[in-house]
Amino acid sequence: MNSKGMHGGGDSGPPIAGDPSTFPSDAELSRTLVSSSTTGSLSTLTASGYPYGSIVSYVPDDDGDPVILVSDLAEHTINARSDSRASMLITEASDGGDPLGRSRLTLVGRLSIVENPENVRESYLLTHQHAAFYVDYDDFNFWRLSVEEIRFVGGFGHMSWVTSGAYSDAEVDPLFETSAGIIAHMNDDHSDANLKYIQALTDLDDCKEATMLGVDRYGVTLRAITQNGPRMARIGFPSPLSSADEARPAIIALLDHARGL
């Protein structure tokens, strides 16, 4: 199921209107989710073989492997020195809705000390400025979780295993830092445009209300209220965006196209 088009709504629900083939792949969604968060739940194995969970701060490296800064006295460090196998759960930020409807993933791999910490120190401190107080303590070290496989869950009925190769090769969506603002702006100030997208660019011409749920380099995702109930819809851009600055012109061009039909 690691392919475009299997997103939102669940397998048992009505089909997604528009062009679901324009969804990002699960590998891309995984890389983007890891980049959009800064904390995760790390699980290591105790000497008795039980999983031990704890919250850690991290930054992803160029391959998407999370790097953490931890004390030698921490339980997960003690565990990792005996058994390097570990996993990290990362979840989408809460929007006040059902937490089981949000995206999340589990990275499975092995922990090891970063041999050249100067390569990650700057990026870590840029994200976690509070760590400047203890980063130079002798008993603190950077550790990397080398990802071997990924279990991605995009919501109800949407889940897949992603290979480490597909994960490391995938690109982070360039809109991940600005998408929330774009969505809020479209829903608060341009609900008429959302409705026009649905009515002109999908087969849901009986739609009476539409809400934007997501935007990424490939297109927009919307929820349509129709006479037969709510439906998910996906509308793609003519070509993928390469930067966040291209989002506004692309959304306007999409609206111009819809109005011209």
N, C-alpha and C positions, 0 to 999 in steps of 0.2 A: 504493500500500500504506500510505499515511498515514492509517490508520483504526484503530479499536479492534478487538481480536480477532485480530490477526495477530502473536501473540507466543509465543515459547518453542517449543522442540521442533523447529522447522524444517518446511517445507512437505511434506517427504517422510515425516515421522514420523506416528504415530497422531494422531488429532484430540485436541484439548484437551478434557478432560471439564469438566462444569459449565457455566459461562456465560462464554465467552471475550469476549463483547461488553463486559464490564465492565473490560477492560484500559484503561489510559490511552492516549491517542493518542501517536503518535510525536513530535508537537510538544511535548506535555507531558513525555514522557520526556526529550526533548532539553533542555528548559529546566531540568528537575530535575537532570540529570547535570551541566550546566554550573554550577549553583548548589552542587552537592555537592562539587565539586573546587576546587582553588586554583592548580593548575599545568597547563600544556599545552605541546605542542610546536608552536612557531610556525615556519612556513616562509615565507620571502620569496624574491624573485628577485634573483640577482646580476646584475652588469652584463653577464655573458655569457649570461644567461637560464637559469641553473641554479637549482633550488630549494635554498635554504639553511635547514637546520633548526636550531632551538635551543630550549632549555627556558626558559619564562618563567613568572612569577607573575602572576596576574590576579584581578580581581573583576568580576562581571557588573554592568552598569548595569540600569536599570529595564526596558529592552527585551531584556535578555539578551546584549547586545554586550559582549565581554570588554574590559576596560581594563587596560593594562599600564604599568609604570613602567620606562623604559629610558634608558640613557645615549646621548648623541649619538655616542659613539665606538663603540657596538656595531654589529656587522656588519648585523644586521637593521634597525637605524635607518638606516644608510647606504643599504641596499637600498630601504627604504620611501620614502626621499626621492626616489629615481629612478623607482620603480615601486611604486605603492601596493597592487597586488594581493598578497594573502596568504591563508594558511589556517592554522587551528589545530586540532590533533588533541587531543582530551580523552578520557581513558579512565576506566572504572570502576576503583575501587581493587581491588587484587589480593586474592583469597581463597585463593590457593594452588592453584587449579585451572587448567584450560586457559585461557590468556589470550585465545584466539580465541572462547571462549564468553562472554566478558564484554562488556558494553555499551561502545560508544565512538561518537564522532561526529567529523566534520570540519566546521568552520565555514569557509565560503569568503566572502571579502569584500575590503574595502579598508581600509588603515590610514591614520589621520589624527591629527594632534596634537589633544588635547582643549583647546579654547579657554578653558574655564572650569574649571581644575583643582580649584578649591576645592569644586566639587560632588562630586568623587569622592575627594578626598584623605582625608577622614575614614573613609570605608568601606574604602578601600584599606589604610590604616594599622591599622584595627581587625583586618583579616584578616592583614596582613603586617607585624607589629610591627617586624621587623628592618629594614624599609625606612625607619624614622625616622632612621637614621644617614646616609642619603644623599638623602632626598626633597627637601631644600632646596638641593642642589648645583645650580649654574647649568647644568650640562650634562645634567641629568636632566629628562625630560618624560613626562607621561602621554600615551599613545596609545590610541586606540580602534579595534578591528576592527569596522567596520560590516558586519554579517552580511547577505549577499545570498542565500545558500542553504546548506542543511545536508544532509549525508549521515549518516543515523543507522543504526547497526548494533546490533541488540539481542542478537546471538548468532548461532548457526548458522541459516541460512535465514530470518532476520528482518532486513530492511533496507529503507530507503526514502529518497527525497529529500523533504525538508520545505521548504516555501516560507518566505521571510523573514517574510511576513505572519502565517502560522500560528504560526511560532516566537515572534514578538514578542507575539502575542495570548495565547499559552498561559500557564497559571499553573504556578508551581512547586508540586510536591506538598508539602502542609504537614507530611507525615510524614518528609520526607527526612532530617532530622537524628536522628530517633528510631527509624526502621524497623529498623536493624541490632540495636539492643537488644531490640526487641519480638520479632524473629525468633529471636534467641538464647534469649530467655526461653521462648518457646513450644516450641522444640525441646528445650531442656534440662529444662524443668520441666512441660511440658504436652503431651507427645507423644500422650497419650490423646485430648486435645482435637483435635489435628490429624487423628487417625484418625477421630474421630467426624464431623468436617466432611466428610471424603471419603465415608464410608459412608452418611451421611444426606442429604447435599446434592448428590451427583453419582450417576451410574449405576455407579460403581465399587464395588459392594457386596462384591466379593471382595478388596478392599484389606486387606492385613495390616499395613502400615506406612506412615506418612506423615510428610513433613518439610515445614515451611514454608520457602518460598524467598523470598517477598516479601510486603510489605504496603504499600498506598498508600491514598489517599483513597477509592478505589472498591471495594476488596476485598482478598482474600488470594490468593496463588499458592502451590500446594503440589505436591510430587512424591509420587506414590502408587506403592507397590510392589504389583503385582497378580500373579495367577497367570500372566498373559500377558506379564509384564515391567513396566518402569517406565512410568508415564503422568504427564503434566502435568495439573493441574486448576486451575480458576479459580472462586472463589466470591465473589460481589459482596455488598457491604453494601446494605441497603434504600435508603439514600440516601448521597450523597457526604459525606465528613467535611470540616469546615472548619478544624479545628485538630488538633494532635497530642494534645491532652487528650481528644479524643473517641475515640481509638483503643482504649483499654482497654475502655470501656463497650461499644463496637461489637463487639469481639471476643467479649466475654462474652455479649452479646445474641445473637450468631450461634450460639454454643455452646448457649445455652438453646433457641433455635429448633431446632437439630439434635436435641437430646435430646427435644424434644416431638413429633417426627415418629414 
